[in-house]
């Protein structure tokens, strides 16, 4: 049985992704969906596809192997592949989506993992809800789970049981109401791991006890300024220790990361990220890190 590294910062080797053209399908399909999905505007398919191609090229630059989901689930948010699953040392645990329109995504990913030979070792079921954007590895045996409108207590407790002896500690982080249940708000909306001891955070929306816990655990915190939170300055994908990918247009956050010793690479994501409020972490379901 393959053992998968429990990390959000080790060298990224393999990801499951879904191209914008296969999630958005057509401008007509976009027009039918974007308001109900609470997008900030209707993405334009041609520009979105071009942005996504550049994002994939950036991953390839780091030697990341990309596995594409097919055009099967006709729902725009299925492009944000992180949310439907998570990876532990035994394999994949399928989530259960808090957003009703996304309920079919875990099954779609399960089919893809089967074709790739990646073992699915469990799934959140029943009344449990758990989305991957609420799950963050703080260490190889320590995991944090945001409990809010997308992930509930039942889903969190099911995850604890499924992980079993894969972990020493599961930290529940009670998320704030922010803009309510219709907004896109995950734990990873307010933090991104950059290295085993470096975390990018937006402190105004972090629970005090959790922020203090990060400091106690030895994390240096890089703060995202207020004016770059809405432009997704806090959503940054680590492709390796202190090597990360972020959206362009967040110069203060980039400078702060670089001052902390991080190497930063940017891409334009107006259509595929800002309008749907899902950044580079959301676009990727990491499978293998080494």
C-alpha positions in Angstrom: 0.0 0.0 0.0 1.3 3.4 -0.9 2.0 5.8 2.0 1.1 9.4 1.3 2.8 12.3 3.1 0.6 14.2 5.4 1.8 17.7 4.5 0.6 20.9 2.9 4.2 22.3 2.3 6.4 19.4 1.1 7.4 19.3 -2.5 4.3 18.9 -4.6 4.6 16.0 -7.1 1.0 15.2 -8.2 -2.4 16.9 -8.2 -5.9 16.3 -9.3 -7.3 19.3 -11.2 -10.2 20.3 -13.5 -9.7 22.6 -16.4 -11.9 25.7 -16.5 -13.3 24.7 -19.9 -14.5 21.4 -18.4 -16.1 23.1 -15.3 -17.5 26.1 -17.1 -18.5 24.2 -20.3 -20.0 27.2 -22.2 -20.8 30.9 -21.7 -24.5 29.8 -21.7 -23.9 27.4 -18.8 -22.0 30.1 -17.0 -24.8 32.5 -17.4 -27.3 30.0 -15.9 -25.1 29.3 -12.8 -22.9 32.2 -11.7 -25.5 34.2 -9.7 -26.8 31.1 -7.8 -23.3 30.1 -7.0 -22.6 33.5 -5.6 -19.8 34.4 -8.0 -18.6 38.0 -8.1 -19.3 38.2 -11.8 -19.8 35.9 -14.8 -16.4 34.5 -16.0 -15.7 34.7 -19.7 -14.9 31.2 -20.9 -12.2 32.1 -23.4 -10.2 34.2 -21.0 -10.8 31.7 -18.2 -9.4 28.9 -20.3 -6.3 30.9 -21.2 -5.7 31.8 -17.5 -6.1 28.1 -16.6 -3.6 27.1 -19.3 -1.0 29.5 -17.8 -1.7 28.1 -14.3 -1.1 24.5 -15.5 2.1 25.7 -17.3 3.3 27.1 -13.9 2.7 23.8 -12.2 4.6 22.0 -14.9 7.5 24.4 -14.3 7.8 22.9 -10.9 7.6 19.3 -12.2 4.1 18.7 -10.8 2.2 15.9 -12.5 -1.3 17.0 -13.3 -4.3 14.7 -13.6 -7.4 16.1 -15.1 -11.0 15.4 -14.1 -13.3 15.1 -17.1 -16.2 17.3 -18.1 -18.7 15.3 -16.1 -20.1 17.3 -13.2 -21.7 20.3 -15.0 -21.1 22.7 -12.1 -18.7 25.6 -12.1 -17.4 25.1 -8.6 -16.1 21.6 -9.5 -13.0 23.4 -10.8 -12.1 23.9 -7.2 -10.9 20.4 -6.6 -9.4 20.7 -3.2 -12.8 20.7 -1.5 -14.2 17.3 -2.4 -11.4 15.2 -0.7 -8.3 15.1 1.4 -5.3 12.9 1.6 -3.8 11.1 4.6 -1.1 8.5 4.8 -3.5 5.7 3.9 -4.9 7.4 0.8 -7.9 9.6 0.0 -10.8 10.4 2.3 -13.8 11.7 0.3 -15.6 14.7 1.7 -19.3 15.6 1.8 -20.0 19.0 0.4 -21.6 21.7 2.6 -22.7 23.5 -0.6 -25.7 21.5 -2.0 -24.9 22.1 -5.6 -21.5 20.4 -5.2 -22.8 17.1 -3.6 -21.8 15.1 -6.7 -18.1 16.0 -6.7 -16.7 13.4 -4.2 -18.1 10.6 -6.3 -16.6 12.1 -9.5 -13.2 12.3 -7.8 -13.6 8.7 -6.5 -13.8 7.5 -10.1 -10.7 9.5 -11.0 -8.7 8.2 -8.1 -9.7 4.6 -9.0 -8.3 5.1 -12.5 -5.1 6.5 -11.1 -4.7 3.6 -8.6 -5.0 5.9 -5.6 -6.7 4.2 -2.8 -9.9 5.7 -1.3 -9.7 4.7 2.4 -12.9 6.4 3.6 -15.7 8.9 3.1 -17.8 11.3 5.1 -21.4 10.1 5.1 -24.9 10.7 6.4 -25.4 14.1 8.0 -21.6 14.8 8.1 -20.3 17.6 6.0 -16.6 18.2 5.4 -14.9 20.2 2.6 -11.1 20.1 1.9 -10.8 23.8 2.1 -11.4 23.5 5.8 -8.7 21.0 6.4 -5.0 22.0 6.9 -2.0 19.9 8.0 0.0 21.8 10.6 2.5 19.0 10.9 2.8 15.4 9.7 0.5 14.2 12.5 -1.4 17.3 13.4 -4.4 18.5 11.4 -6.7 21.5 11.9 -10.3 21.5 10.8 -12.4 24.6 10.4 -16.0 24.2 11.6 -18.3 26.6 9.9 -21.0 26.6 7.2 -19.2 24.1 4.9 -17.9 21.6 7.5 -19.9 20.6 10.5 -19.3 18.8 13.8 -20.5 15.4 12.6 -18.2 15.6 9.6 -15.3 16.5 11.8 -15.9 13.6 14.2 -16.2 11.2 11.3 -12.9 12.5 10.0 -11.3 11.9 13.4 -12.4 8.3 13.3 -11.3 7.8 9.7 -7.9 9.2 10.4 -7.4 7.0 13.5 -3.8 6.5 14.3 -2.7 8.6 11.3 -2.8 11.6 13.6 -1.8 12.6 17.1 -4.0 15.6 17.3 -7.1 17.1 15.5 -7.7 20.8 16.2 -11.2 22.1 15.7 -11.2 25.7 14.7 -14.6 27.4 15.1 -14.9 29.8 12.1 -16.6 33.2 12.2 -20.0 34.0 10.6 -18.3 36.6 8.3 -20.8 37.0 5.3 -23.0 34.1 6.2 -23.8 30.6 4.9 -24.0 31.6 1.2 -20.4 33.0 1.1 -17.3 31.0 0.3 -15.5 30.9 3.6 -13.2 28.1 4.6 -10.4 27.8 7.1 -8.0 28.2 4.2 -9.7 31.6 3.4 -7.7 33.0 6.3 -4.4 31.0 6.3 -2.0 29.2 3.9 0.9 27.0 5.1 4.1 28.1 3.4 6.6 26.0 5.4 6.6 23.7 8.4 7.2 26.8 10.5 5.8 29.6 8.4 2.1 30.5 7.9 0.4 33.2 5.9 -2.6 34.5 7.8 -5.3 37.1 7.8 -5.5 37.7 11.6 -8.7 39.8 11.7 -10.7 36.6 10.9 -8.6 34.1 12.9 -10.0 32.9 16.2 -7.7 34.2 19.0 -7.1 30.8 20.6 -6.1 29.3 17.2 -3.8 32.2 16.3 -2.1 31.8 19.8 -1.8 28.1 19.2 0.0 28.7 15.9 2.5 30.9 17.7 2.9 28.4 20.5 3.6 25.7 17.9 6.5 27.7 16.5 4.9 29.2 13.4 6.1 32.6 12.2 3.0 34.4 10.9 3.1 36.5 7.8 0.2 39.0 7.9 -2.0 39.8 4.9 -3.0 43.4 4.9 -6.7 44.4 4.9 -6.6 45.8 1.3 -5.3 42.5 -0.1 -7.7 40.1 1.6 -10.5 40.6 -0.9 -8.0 40.2 -3.8 -7.1 36.7 -2.4 -3.7 37.6 -1.0 -4.2 34.9 1.7 -4.8 32.1 -0.8 -1.3 30.8 -1.6 -0.3 27.3 -2.7 3.0 25.9 -1.4 4.6 23.8 -4.2 7.5 23.2 -1.8 8.9 24.6 1.5 9.0 28.4 1.1 8.2 28.1 -2.6 4.7 29.2 -3.4 2.2 30.3 -6.1 -0.2 33.2 -5.6 -2.5 35.5 -7.5 -0.9 38.6 -9.0 -2.1 42.0 -7.7 -1.1 41.5 -4.0 2.3 43.2 -3.9 2.4 43.8 -0.1 1.7 40.2 0.7 4.3 39.1 -1.9 6.9 41.4 -0.4 6.2 40.1 3.2 6.5 36.5 2.0 9.8 37.3 0.3 11.1 39.0 3.4 10.3 35.8 5.3 12.5 33.8 2.8 9.8 32.5 0.5 10.2 32.3 -3.3 7.0 33.6 -4.9 5.5 32.9 -8.4 2.4 34.7 -9.6 -0.3 34.1 -12.2 -3.3 36.1 -13.3 -6.6 34.6 -12.1 -9.3 37.2 -12.5 -11.7 34.8 -14.3 -10.8 31.5 -12.6 -10.1 32.7 -9.1 -11.4 36.1 -8.1 -14.8 35.8 -9.6 -15.4 32.5 -7.9 -13.4 33.4 -4.8 -11.2 30.3 -5.1 -7.4 30.7 -5.3 -4.5 28.4 -6.3 -5.0 26.2 -3.2 -8.7 25.7 -4.2 -7.8 24.8 -7.8 -5.7 21.9 -6.7 -6.2 18.6 -4.9 -2.7 17.6 -4.0 -2.2 13.8 -4.1 1.5 13.2 -3.6 4.0 15.4 -1.8 7.5 14.3 -1.0 
